[in-house]
């Protein structure tokens, strides 16, 4: 099993939502929720090595997000999937990223110009 950001829909923070975990583990959505270490009264239950542990949440209503390393650990240790690989790839460039890069470059140029004047 190889987990790649471009294939599984990792969020901008690098965390995986339930759909991404479902796709990566090739399990049903209901199975992912059964695997998840959740408690209706506690947003952040204690770590359970036999469960899929979500990232910290502020309230129990927040979306479940999982770190790719935790998903790989769960697949390897609990589901006994022998070949687990995490591959981190840069997201493909899109118009928004190109615009943000241009803005960053312009701001850096302005900063250097102002620094040279003072």
N, C-alpha and C positions, 0 to 999 in steps of 0.2 A: 504494500500500500504506500503510495507516495502522495503527500499532501502538498499542493502548490497553491500559492495565493491566487493566481489567475484562474485556476480551475474551480476553487471551492468558495469563492466569494468572501474573502476575509475583509473585515471592516477597515476603515482608514487607520484605526488604532492598532491594527494587527490582530484583533481578536475575531473569533468565529462565532456566528450566531447559530441557532438551532438548525436552520436549513443547511448551513455549511457543514456542520457536524454530521448531519444526516447523510449528506452526499459523500463526505469523506469516509464514513464508516460503513456506508452502504446498508443502512438500517432505516426502519420507518421512523417517522417523527415521534410516534408514541413511544417507541423503544428508547429514543434519545431522552425523552422526558423521564422514562423509568430509570434510566442509567444515571440521570443527573442527581447530584446531592443537593436537594432542595427541602425546604420546610416552610409551610404556609405562614408560620408565626415568626420565622427568623430569616432575615435577608441573607445572612452569611453563616450558615451552619459550619461546625468544625470540620476540618479536613477528614475525608473518609477515603482510604486507599482502595476500597472496593467500589467506589462510585466515581462518576465523572464530575469533578469539582469545578464549579463556575467561578469566574472572577468576582471580586468584591462588588456588592451592590449597595445602594443607599436605602432602598426599600424593597420589600418583597414583590412589588409591582414592576420593578425595572426589568428590562429584557435580559434574559440569560445570555452571557457571552463567555466563551471558553478560549483559553490560550492554546495555540496549536501544540505546544509541548505537552499540555495536560491531555489533549485528545490523543496524541501519540502514546503517552504513558498508559492511558486507559485501554487503548487498542492493544498494546503489547502485553500489559500485565493482567488485565481482567478478561478481555475478549480473546486473548492468546493468538492474536494475529502476529505471525512470526516476522514478517518483513515490514517494518515501519520506518518510513523516511520522511523527514520534513525538509522541504525545499523552499527557501525564502527567495522570492524573485521580485525585482522592481516592477511596479505596475506599469502597464503600457502608457505611454504619453498620450494625453488627450488635450483638447482645446483649453480646458480649465487649468490643467497643470502648466501648459505652455504660457498662458496668460499670467498665472501666479509667478512663474519663473521670470517673465519679462518685468513684472512689477518689482520683484525682489532685486533684479539687476539694476533697475532704475533707482530704487531707494538706496542701494549700495553706492551707486555713482553720486547721488545727491549727498550722501553722508561723507564720501571722500572729498567732494568739492567744498562742503562746509568746513570740514576738518582742515583742509589746506588753507582756507581763508583766515582761520583764527590763530 
